C-alpha cells in the first residue's frame, strides 16, 4: 500500500469466511467506506446461487468488471475503502486490480469444516452451504496477500490488518 493517495483493501475468501463482517469492522475502524461485492451481483447470478448452482467464469467476469469500475470510481474520487469480494481466482483478482493502484488483498483463510459450520448456521443469505465445495475447488490461494486465520476474533483480525497496514506505511 502507498501513503500517497487513496488506498483500498479487498477482503477475499470463500463464502462463510467472514468477508462482510471483517470488511465492515475494518472500514469502521479506519473511517473508510465499505462495499460488499455481493450487492453488485446481477439478479441472474443471485438466482443461480440461490438455486444451488455454482457460478461459472462467464457469470463472474461481468460482475468483476462492475467491481473494477467501482474501485476505479472510488479512487478517482480520492476515497479510501474496503471491498468484500470472494476473488477466488488469480484471474479474478487481476481484473479487480487492473489499473487500480493502492490495493491490498486480505485473504481470510479457514478450513472446510469450520466454514461449512458457519454456513449451516447462517440464515437469510442466498449462498447455500452446498456451494462450498465449488468455492474451495475454484480457490487459488493468493501469493501476494496478507493471510489471516479466521479462527481469530473479528477484533483480532482487524487489529492485525491495521498493524500491518500502518507498519508498511511507516
Helices and strands as residue ranges (DSSP letters): E 8-12, H 19-30, E 33-36, G 37-40, H 43-50, H 57-76, E 81-84, H 90-97, E 103-109, H 112-121, G 129-131, H 132-138, E 146-149, H 154-169
